Amino acid sequence: MDKILIAGPASQILGVNIAKKLGIKALNTETKLFPDGENYLRINIDDENLIANKEVIIVQTTGPSSSGNQNSRLIELFMMIDSVKRMGAAKVIVVAPYLAYARQDKVFRPGESQFADLIIKIINSLEIDEIYVVDIHATEVLNKISCKAINIDSMKILADYIIAKSDKDIVVVSPDKGAKERSKAFAKHFGENTPVEVFSKERDVKTGDIKMTGKLNLKDKNIVIADDIIATGGTMASAIKLAKKSGANKIYAVATHALLLGQAKFRILKAGADEIIGSDAIDNEVCKVSLAKIIADYLK
Ligand code: R5P
């Protein structure tokens, strides 16, 4: 079946790069907000037959950025799916490296919505054929998706970027217990016996304030702190301060999804990070590695 790719407004670079790796045509979109705030999206084609009977790959991350918040990104994604279905796509594949609301997978306080579940229900109702996400916050969320759903691991390409710097004495630090298994797997890319240290994080569910503890000796070690998401930078900055106190030499702050909200970059660099490293799951200035090849390999 012929394939065609639509690079959504939030993933223009990643979308085009995946299309190049697959050797297929990429289309873009036209978007705006109506005066009343409603989203508008149009796939940039003159002839709808371009979509009919094709396998259509829609690439749209749904994280917040300067040009759109996650609500707009989700609506745009839903609009693209709806449009290609209406135009007769034979198969619809969604690549949404960052899945918005995935962190709201539990009820933390009485009265809350477990909203990640509703996002999945909406996706299920759209009857797509496959969905690919990258390093989703909690993989359990994907168990509720009714089509083929794959969580792609970006850790090797992020590790390769740091390995290329040839630093010795690497220690991987997990900023909280939740990231422990991911950090252990990440550390293996630096060598079988690369040490992993785990900090303990407590977040006040009302204020969002973070308390981090951990007593380590990181003297003269080069530290890689790896997380799935950097949002406000609070987690990363706290981990960096602790690592510095413990004698760390260089510190790399690594995340698949470097959302870098508000003052996050300042907080992280001021805390003592030498570099912030993200992937093109989020299109911004710290995106140092591209997911295009690993995603394209899944789509071949
Ligand atoms: C939480 O468990 C996640 O893995 C991240 O640590 C968290 O989302 C980062 O958020 P922030 O940058 O706001 O501390």
Residues whose N, C-alpha, C, O or C-beta is under 5 A from the ligand:
A	BS01	R5P	D227 D228 I229 I230 A231 T232 G233 G234 T235 M236
